[in-house]
Amino acid sequence: MNYNLMVGAIVASVLIVGCGSSSDDNVSVDNSANVEHFTKVIVNGDTMEQDNQRKLQWVGSAGADGNACQANPVADMEVAAVASANDHCNALVFAGHDDWRAPTAVEQSDMIKDMRAAGQTPFYTVPSCPRLMGVDGSIATAVNTHNLEPVGALTSWSDLLDLPTTNYGVKCVRAF
């Protein structure tokens, strides 16, 4: 057999095997281009906003413990606000899940901006809720919601105290 022909046959067989079925546990197929970026998932009457690209689920509409952006005055110290957000999300049982956490500022901002780009609006309990909290360690950052321009913008906690509208909330998130 010709050497070049034999090498070509080996390369072709490797390429064909590499495109094999996704039934092999070691093969991952990225179908994200075929999946809608955000979908709503309802479990026991609780609605989650699911980010299929980042594999995150966000608390949507629900009962008292599941609501996002309940008005909270920013008069609280940053440390107290971060602890309150973390405690709320860590204790939350929503849509049958108990692994909720407070989002980071970037996660919160990306979610709001991406939903807006997709023509959707995240669920907020308080229609006039201007900001949601992002938590990075012990640092809180306010993220503008659709109710405040520029949407998705980040505001440091110290700057937030100087703003006329000071309500904020936390929208818990989990990986799926």
N, C-alpha and C positions, 0 to 999 in steps of 0.2 A: 504494500500500500504506500502511496506517495506520502512523505513526511508532512508536507503542508496540508494535504487533505486530511490526514489523521489529526493534526492539531486543530484544524477547523472544526472537525466533527466533535472533538472533546469540548472546545469552547461553546459550540452550539448546544451540546447536551447540558452543560453547566447553566447556560442562560435559560434553557427550557425548564430545568429543574428549579431554578431560582424563581420562576414565575408560577410555581405550583399552587395547589389549592391552599386556602386559608385554614383547612382543617388541621394542619400541623400546628401544634401548640407553639412552636418556635417561630412561626411565620406571622407577621403582623401586616394587615392590609389597611391602609389609610383610606377610608371612605368619606372623610370629612367634607370633601367637595360635594358629595351627594346628600349630605345631611343638613337640614335647616340649622342655622347658627343657634337660634333660641327656640325652645319649645316649652309648652306648659305641661307639667306633670301633676296630676291630681291623685292624691292618696288619702283615703278616708275624709274627703272634703277639704283637705289642705292642698293649696296650690303652690307648686314650686316653679320658679323660672329657671329652666335648665339651659346652661351654656354648653352646647355639644362640642364646641371646639376646644374649650379649656377644661372640660370635664368637671364643671362646678354646678351645683344646684343652689339657688338662692331662695330664701323664704319669700313667699308671695302672700296672697290673701289667706286669712285664717282667723282663728279665734284670738283671744286676748294675748296669749303667749307668743303667737306667731307673727304678729303684725310688725311691719318695719316702720321706722321713722315716726315713732310716737314722740310727740313734742317733749323735749327735755331742755330746760334752760341751761345755757352755757355758763351760768354762774358757778357751776361745779368746777373744782380744780381739775386740771388735765388728768392727774393721776387718778382721782376719784372717777372721772368719766371713763377712762380706759378700763379701770377695774370693774365698773358697772357694766360696760359693754361686754367685756370678757366673761364676767359672771353670768350675764343674761344668756349669751350664746352657748356657753359651756353647759348650762343647766337646761337648755331648751330641748324639749322632745316635740318634734314637729314632723308630720307626714310619716310617722313611724320610725324616725331616725333620731338618735341622741348624740351624734358626732358633729354637731354644729360648732362653729367658731366665728369670732369677729373677723371680717375681711381686712386685708391690708389696704392701704390707701390706693395703690395702683390697681389692685383687683376691683375695688369699688368704682374707681374712675373708668377703667376699661369696660366694666359691665354697663355702666350708664351710657358711655359713648357708643359702644357697640350696639346696644339695644336701640338707641336713637338712629344710628346708621341703618339698622334693619327695619326702621319704621315702627318700632315698638316702644312702649313706655313701661318702665318697671313699676310694680305696684307699690304705692306709698299709702299708709293708713291715713295720714293727714294730708289733704290735698295741697295745702300751702307749705308743706315741708321743703325748706330750701336746701338742706344739707344732710348728708349721711356721713357717719364716722368711719374712717379707715384707721386701723390700729397696727402700728409697727413697733413691737416690743412695748415700751412704756410711753411711746409717742403717739399722740392722736393727731389726725389730719382731717379737716373737713373737706368733703367732696360735694360740689354743687350738683343738685339734682336737675331734672327738667324744669323745675320751677324757678331756676335762677341761672342767668347767663354769666359767664360762659359755662355751658353744661359740661360737667365732668372735671371742671377746674379744681385744683387743690389749693386749700388755704391753711396756713399754719395755725395751730391752736391759739397762739398769742395774738395773731392778726384777727382771728375770729372774734375775740373778746371786744374788739373795737368796732365791729360791724353792727348796724342797727337791727338786723334780723338775726337772732341768735339761737333759734331752735335747731336741734339736730336729732338724729336718731341713728340706730344701728340696724343694718340689714344682714342677718346671719347667713353664712355660707358653709357648704360642705363639699368635699370631693366625692365623686361617684365613679 
